Amino acid sequence: MLLSGRVQKIKPSPTLAIEAKAKALKARGVDIISFGAGEPDCDTPDNIKDAARKAIDAGFTKYCPVTGTPDLKAAIIEKFKTDNGLVYTPEEIIVSCGAKHSLYNLFQAVLGKGDELIVPAPYWVSYPDMALLADAKVRIVTTKERDGFKMTPAQLSKAIRKKTKAVVINSPSNPTGSAYTTEELRALAAICIERNILIIADDIYEKLVYDGFSATTIAATIPEAKNITVIVNGVSKAYAMTGWRIGYAAGPKEIIAAMGNIQSQSTSNPTSISLKAAAEALSGSQDSVKTMCGEFAQRRDYIVERLNTIKGVRCFKPQGAFYVFPNVKKLLGKTYGGILINTSAELAAYLLDTAQIATVPGEPFGAPGYLRLSYATSLANIKTGLDRLEQALK
Ligand SMILES: *Cc1c(COP(=O)(O)O)cnc(C)c1O
């Protein structure tokens, strides 16, 4: 066999695959309404694009420091100070080719054979596979819908073993949109401090929160928490910059240095032009974030309310991100248009084939019986898509 044992343990990202299928059908002229998007539907704000143009014109097109330029690191440090009340030095910051890349480097830096990573489910699809690529084991903690899909302190305590090295906290969450309160995070942080477990805080949806909810980073809940947490964040979601590939991490300098070594032997610096664009995103006007949040809040209210009027569907109202994660268990085991549907994966396939709507089934998120619908698409699309969904389930 030509392939390594490591690579044979993983699969391609299922969410990217579904969105690619929807896009391919659309390109063939099929009238698809996609609830599959994992990115904002608006364009990157003009001030950010201008900063990139300026970088090109100024000839800022060569190799840069591996872990990020001083100006971008300064903007990130300022962001942590203002948004989170956390003080970091440049050695405690690394800029990578997307938050996903920061997470990958982090997993490679801290996880290895014999280590266990705690991942609350429903989880973002890449955590388990990234842990497998680092030869580590994953311990899934299944959260309850009635707990708002949040891991309780009791669940965390029970999941910890001798081999437990780290836990992932993603708040607001992809796929549920659920977000922890400061008090809930503080309780989890206290356990991690006591049991000496590294916290991996994926805060990528921090700024996309609604109804006055304010997302706290777990690193800021107790003074000692900062020392055992690596925060991963980025510009992809908050600034509609998914294609620019800039993410960053902040944490203990030994870990950040190790991530930097991995990066220096693999990608080197992220794209120079994107580094300049990201600095403008963080330090320039934040009006675009406000506008986007206003739009998302409206869509969330609409989609949750309508889903809850559909018989057999129950939808939790999330605090953040741009996803809803309706429970469709009552729809399963029934026949639609002559087709027996037993799983949420079969339901998603049926909806794509018959109703031309793309959704992501719960299975790859570790939560069968649910669908993930992204509302990063126009209200008009959402309305038409839900009409089709209703029709297809009659
Ligand atoms: C989108 C996403 C990321 C990755 O973002 P990039 O910066 O584009 O790599 C990481 N974590 C979660 C939960 C996400 O949804």
The ligand as an SDF file (V2000), in Angstrom:
LIG
                    3D

 15 15  0  0  0  0  0  0  0  0999 V2000
  -15.0420   27.9370    9.5300 C   0  0  0  0  0  0  0  0  0  0  0  0
  -14.5250   27.3210   10.7770 C   0  0  0  0  0  0  0  0  0  0  0  0
  -13.1500   27.2640   11.0620 C   0  0  0  0  0  0  0  0  0  0  0  0
  -12.0780   27.5820   10.0490 C   0  0  0  0  0  0  0  0  0  0  0  0
  -12.0370   28.8410    9.5800 O   0  0  0  0  0  0  0  0  0  0  0  0
  -10.8840   29.3170    8.5720 P   0  0  0  0  0  0  0  0  0  0  0  0
  -10.2660   30.4890    9.2540 O   0  0  0  0  0  0  0  0  0  0  0  0
  -11.5670   29.6830    7.3020 O   0  0  0  0  0  0  0  0  0  0  0  0
   -9.9080   28.2140    8.3880 O   0  0  0  0  0  0  0  0  0  0  0  0
  -12.7430   26.7850   12.2860 C   0  0  0  0  0  0  0  0  0  0  0  0
  -13.6280   26.3510   13.2020 N   0  0  0  0  0  0  0  0  0  0  0  0
  -14.9520   26.3630   12.9620 C   0  0  0  0  0  0  0  0  0  0  0  0
  -15.8630   25.8730   14.0010 C   0  0  0  0  0  0  0  0  0  0  0  0
  -15.4440   26.8330   11.7400 C   0  0  0  0  0  0  0  0  0  0  0  0
  -16.7610   26.7840   11.4830 O   0  0  0  0  0  0  0  0  0  0  0  0
  1  2  1  0
  2  3  1  0
  2 14  2  0
  3  4  1  0
  3 10  2  0
  4  5  1  0
  5  6  1  0
  6  7  2  0
  6  8  1  0
  6  9  1  0
 10 11  1  0
 11 12  2  0
 12 13  1  0
 12 14  1  0
 14 15  1  0
M  END
$$$$
